[in-house]
């Protein structure tokens, strides 16, 4: 394919060289004459292992050249990648001025071009940028409509400095955000032969994935550092602790806890986080990440309460009360706290939990129920149908196969608030999740 890449910074020049190596004819575009001249002479404008040799090869083969002329680049390509920087403003927001400027320039160059052109955003942008800024800029200056005179897509990059070439060839996945199959297929064709899962989603999802990954990487670094710092206070080598923790690929390094849902609870997580924070306080240590976990959890619980209350109905039903499915353990269950808050706000509440109902008579939680939350025990009902018949708003607290058939049969008759992530294919109608 004939490709133009706007922005010969770190991402742009690496992608330009590698797309050229893969057989494309690539035109790099930049406002810097020095960068353009360096590239055309086969010299790398940045320091990156393996890039000088690669540039010398593809420039020498005539597969890559650079220019400052936008119209020339558009005329010589079918696909344009936008790889310009999105630096931080003083208030922390993104400065998208470079993205908008380039899109306006591309649009102007497309005005008199009869063939359809695909514009791919590879710059790191927040969800909604494609629709709110990129498409309007292209439409205004081109006089054409997205999907007709030109196509758009999002293709975030996951290149690390010093390992960018290896990361391009061996990515964790290839993410493409597009509204139509044709645009997604044209981008996917550029990565043919790359052994990585191809993930095609809506543009907003693709835009969000890059931020999610980077925030997660930052969280991991901060978490490991804070664990290492407090481990040292106990006379323990934090490196050894994290080495062992990372051997657990079932829970620690996995997707097990990485599903958006409701707040955490139970007999372990809140208690153990509190203990670490208390001991850190005794040592006058500042551990902002660990200290933020419980407030973050409470804020998410409050979001769930707000979601229920937003519907204005007093008649509410909860399916689930223990802190997770398959147990009768009510200790620090976020659903117990949610139920108590709903009662305190004057809601007429009914609750069904087959394990807790059994525990009220036989289980180890009998004393806890009778002594700590007798007001909630009185609201427990014997069946899912009792909750559904009572409530205008049904709160699903966790996944239980017993809930599926009654909910599906009555969908549309009741408002369903899903805190667990039910099967998206079967739950439709008046349905809303806490994170979706």
Order of alpha helices (4+ residues) and beta strands (2+ residues): beta-alpha-beta-alpha-alpha-beta-alpha-beta-alpha-beta-alpha-beta-alpha-beta-alpha-beta-alpha-alpha-alpha-alpha-beta-alpha-beta-alpha-alpha-alpha-alpha-beta-alpha-beta-beta
